[in-house]
Amino acid sequence: MLVVEGQFVADRTDIDFGFARTGITLQKTVYLGDNSGAGCPGGELAIGANSAVVTYCFRVTNTGSFYLSDVTVVDNDLGITQADMTLLSGTLPLAPVQASFTIT
């Protein structure tokens, strides 16, 4: 956006007005087996026998402009809490703009 003598001319889209953005994404995947998360990120579907062991991977990404602390992942449908998970990569607080961590 470019302002010239009170006129608005829409020829630029790269101006950052400094507005704070918040945003977080969560990707949940699964794979057959249990190898301490080495198979992450996995896929959207794992097909196996009824007694097959599966590993769920959760990737949390901060897409906002603030650091995120106290990020907690819980899956009530599976009965998974933060205490059941292992941090594979990334750190907390989660840095802004595309920083992420993976837990299994």
C-alpha positions in Angstrom: 0.0 0.0 0.0 1.3 3.4 -0.9 -0.1 6.7 0.3 0.6 9.7 -1.9 -0.6 13.2 -0.8 -3.8 11.7 0.8 -4.5 9.3 -2.1 -4.5 5.6 -1.6 -2.6 3.7 -4.3 -2.7 -0.1 -4.0 0.6 -1.1 -5.5 2.4 -2.6 -2.5 1.5 -5.5 -0.3 4.6 -5.9 1.8 4.0 -3.3 4.5 4.0 -4.7 8.1 2.0 -2.5 10.3 3.2 -4.3 13.4 -0.1 -5.8 14.4 0.2 -8.7 16.7 -1.0 -12.0 15.2 -1.8 -15.1 17.1 -2.0 -18.5 15.6 -1.2 -22.1 16.2 -1.6 -25.3 14.1 -1.7 -28.9 15.2 -0.9 -31.8 12.9 -1.8 -35.3 14.2 -0.5 -38.4 12.4 -0.1 -42.1 13.1 2.0 -45.0 12.1 2.3 -48.7 13.0 4.8 -49.7 15.6 6.6 -48.1 18.5 10.1 -46.9 17.9 10.3 -43.8 20.2 8.8 -41.6 17.5 11.5 -42.3 14.8 8.6 -42.9 12.3 7.1 -39.4 12.8 5.4 -37.7 11.2 3.6 -40.8 10.1 0.4 -40.6 8.0 -3.3 -40.0 8.3 -4.1 -43.7 8.5 -2.5 -46.8 9.9 -4.0 -50.2 9.1 -3.1 -53.2 11.2 -4.5 -56.0 13.3 -6.8 -55.1 16.3 -3.8 -55.7 18.7 -1.3 -53.7 16.6 0.7 -51.1 18.4 0.5 -47.6 16.9 2.3 -44.3 17.6 0.5 -41.0 17.3 2.6 -37.9 16.4 1.5 -34.4 17.2 3.3 -31.4 15.6 2.4 -28.0 17.1 3.4 -25.0 15.0 3.3 -21.4 16.2 2.2 -19.3 13.2 1.7 -16.1 15.2 4.0 -13.3 16.2 4.3 -14.0 20.0 6.2 -16.7 21.9 3.9 -19.4 23.2 4.6 -21.0 26.6 2.6 -23.6 28.5 1.5 -25.3 25.3 -0.4 -28.5 26.3 -1.7 -31.2 23.9 -4.4 -33.5 25.1 -6.4 -36.0 23.0 -9.6 -36.9 25.0 -10.8 -39.4 22.3 -7.6 -41.5 22.8 -7.2 -40.8 26.5 -3.7 -39.2 25.8 -2.5 -36.4 28.1 0.7 -34.4 28.1 2.1 -36.8 30.7 1.9 -39.6 28.1 4.0 -37.8 25.5 7.7 -37.3 24.7 9.1 -34.2 23.2 11.0 -35.2 20.1 12.1 -31.8 18.7 11.7 -28.1 19.3 11.7 -26.2 22.6 9.3 -24.3 24.8 8.5 -21.5 24.8 7.6 -21.9 21.1 9.2 -19.1 19.1 7.0 -17.0 16.8 6.6 -17.5 13.0 6.7 -21.2 12.1 8.6 -22.6 15.0 7.3 -26.0 16.0 7.8 -29.0 18.2 6.9 -32.7 17.7 5.7 -35.0 20.5 4.7 -38.6 20.5 
